[in-house]
């Protein structure tokens, strides 16, 4: 178990490791029974509130439908817009059942024995992470992956703080196991990863963010799909939130991430076409990765070098090369997420802009015979992803028009939509994690409606902006304090 040692101005702590009575990789349940009982009652109360909102919404629709119908009758544009909205809702419902059918057939690949595991290189790029990178390296070194087959490389991307000292500290704790690279100035995450790729020797290359923690079996689980399936070119890990105890935003994102990975990516994995391998944890087959390295590094968009969305760009290149990309649900990584609204928006904007760019790039090959076998499922997922982007020029004017003419009707329906659309993530989280923290999905739905709805349309309008936005912000969430939940067992303090 970890004990807190000291804390720097970035909010990260150095921890030491002692013997734990728990099994390796076990995440302890730190929520008291009484608190869990209160949350259970709370979620039941919210279900009742949801039913009341539905009833209220139906009643208000009866009161305001006449005025809305008169407006539509006088304006064919409004009529068309309303039917388009109904059509979009219908498509989303069909998309849910499509994904649900895929999830039913999803199964993670069983972990392989030491004797058949290939050589593996783990690359940890770091920029201004301070002491946080030390715990990332400790968690990697504590992996149950055979040490003789595991190469660990950490790259300091010209950090302006003491990141390099903590990388060296990790290397000293594990003599001969951690190789280091230091840039004299900041060159960007792609350059840091490239340096690691070029120094790597493993058949499989794993990338892990330097503010993340993995479980003891994570690397073994992540690499296992490559062993018996030569068509796999990349594997996406399962990202969970590390700093859930540090604020409301991490709590909401934990539930959102669960749906995004265990449902959306699991559905994509069933048809061998996960659209994005996350930067927090992913694995790549060496051959297609190195073959596409130069194209990845020289990628441009609207005449500018691409500096964001390196994970989605790699995924596109590997799919384009004819390989499958799958998801491994039991390859878990715990990562830090923003605590402040401003940081959260900047992170989502970065993701949104790279999504626009890479969707355009994917359109160049997705309708061709880019790999052996059926690609219909991959094309369906691509079209659904594009629909979520391009629908905004239609939805936004209609929403503004409805807000101007029928404000109460619009607001009540918007709230109803936010709550009702959260029901699926709530049920899924409770079923999968057996945890009443699912209640935060309702809060996140309303939070998105109030403060995050603009991310996608603004990303579409500013897709050419390739700024990282958050790289120079100080880290204000603690990796190591929350990492106390995870037992790295064999790691010993220096």
Buried (B, 14 or more C-beta within 10 A) or exposed (E): BBEEEEBBEBBBBBBBBEEBEEEBBBEEEEEEEEEBEEBBEEBEEBBEEBEEBEEEBEEBBEEBEEEBEEBBEEEEEBBEBBEBBEEBEEBBEEBBEBBEEBBEEBEBBEBBEEEEBBBBBBBBBBBBBBBBBBBBBBBBBBBBBBEEBBBBBBBBBBBEBBBBBBBBBBBEBBEEBBBBBBBEEBBBBBBBBBBBBEBBEBBBBBBBBBBBBBBBBBBBBBBBBBBEEEBBBBBBBBBBBBBBBBBEBBBBBBBBBBBBBBBBBBBBBBBBBBBBBBBBBBBBBBEBBBEBBEEBBEBEBEEEEBBBBBBBBBBBBBBBBBBBBBBBBBBBBBBBBBBEEEBBBBBBBBBBBBBBBBBEBBEEBBEEEBBEEEBEBBBBBBBBBBEBBEBBEBBBEBBEBBBEBBEEBBBBBBBBBBBBBBBBBBEBBBEBBEBBBBBBBBBBBBBBBEEBBEBBBBBBEEBEBBBBBBBEBEBBBBBBBBBBBBBBBEBBEE
